[in-house]
Amino acid sequence: MDRDGLADFLRLRRSALQPEELGLSPGSRRRTAGLRREEVAALAHMSTDFYTRLEQRRGSRPSEATTAALARALHLSPDERDHLYSLAGHTPPPRAYRTDIPSPGLARVLETLDTPAQIVSDLGVTLKQNRLMEALVGDQTHFTGLRRSIIYRWFTDPDQRRQHPEDEHLMHSRSFVAWLRSAQGRGADPELTELLDALLRESDEFTELWKRHEVARWLFPRKVFVHSLIGNITLDCQILTGENLTERLVVLSATPGSEDAEKLKLLSVVGSQAFGSESLVS
C-alpha cells in the first residue's frame, strides 16, 4: 500500500468532482472545491472517519471491495480505477466490470447526441437513455430483477416484441443470443450464469438458438420500429464500446433527407405521449 500516494490521489480526485455532477446540492456554505469528505464516504457506504484517515495517511489498508466502492463514488475512469487499486496494494480487476452506473465519459457522449441513444450493459440492462430514445422505445430503466435485461424480456414476455415487425423477430432473437455468447467468452460470470439458466429454463426458442453457437455483438445494422404516433420508422444502428467492455452505447440514426429523418424530427416534438413504457429496443 502506497499510503502517501493513496492519500494524495483521493484528495485530488475528491476536489475535482463537483456536487452537481452527482446530483448533490452545492449549498451556500461550501468553502472548498469539490466534494466534502463525508459526501465521498456516504457515496462509498463507509464511515467518514475511515475515509478521513485514508486522506490523512494514517488509515488501515482498504479492502478490494472498499477500493471498488471508492472508485465508484469518485467516478473514476478505468485507468484511474486501476491506479487506485495499485495504490491500495491490490491487483486491478479486469476492465470488463459490470456496474449500474455508466462511465461518466460515455454518459457525457450520450448527452451530446441529438438522435435516439442509450447505454446498455453486455447483459442487455439499460443504464441510461437520452430523451429521444425514451420517446422511441419507452423508459427501459425502471425494471427490476431479471426483467432489467431486455434480452430476458424479449424471450419471456410476448408483449415485448410488438415494437418490431414480426418478420424481424427471428433476427432480433439471433442477435440477442449471439450478444450473450460474446459476453460468455470473458470467463466465469455469476450474473450471466443466472440469466442464461433462466432463459434456458423458460424459453424453448432461446434454447434452440443457443445451440447454434453464434457469436457476435450485432447481426444487422438496420431495423424497423413500430411506434404508435409516428408509425413505422427504419433506423441505422451503431454500437460503440467504451473502455469498460461491459458497456455499449447504442446509437440510432436516420438517413439525412429521408422520410425516416422527418419522423425523427416529429418524434422530438411529440415525445413519449401515449406510448407505453413496456417497450423494447434490441
Secondary structure, DSSP 8 states (H G I E B T S, - for coil): --HHHHHHHHHHHHHH--GGGGT----SS--SSS--HHHHHHHTTS-HHHHHHHHTT------HHHHHHHHHHTT--HHHHHHHHHHTT-----S----SS--HHHHHHHHH-SS-EEEEETTSBEEEE-HHHHHHH---S---GGGGBHHHHHHH-GGGGGGS-GGGHHHHHHHHHHHHHHHHTT---HHHHHHHHHHHHH-HHHHHHHTT----S-S-SEEEEEETTTEEEEEEEEEEE-SSTTEEEEEEE--TTSHHHHHHHHHHHHTTTT--SS----
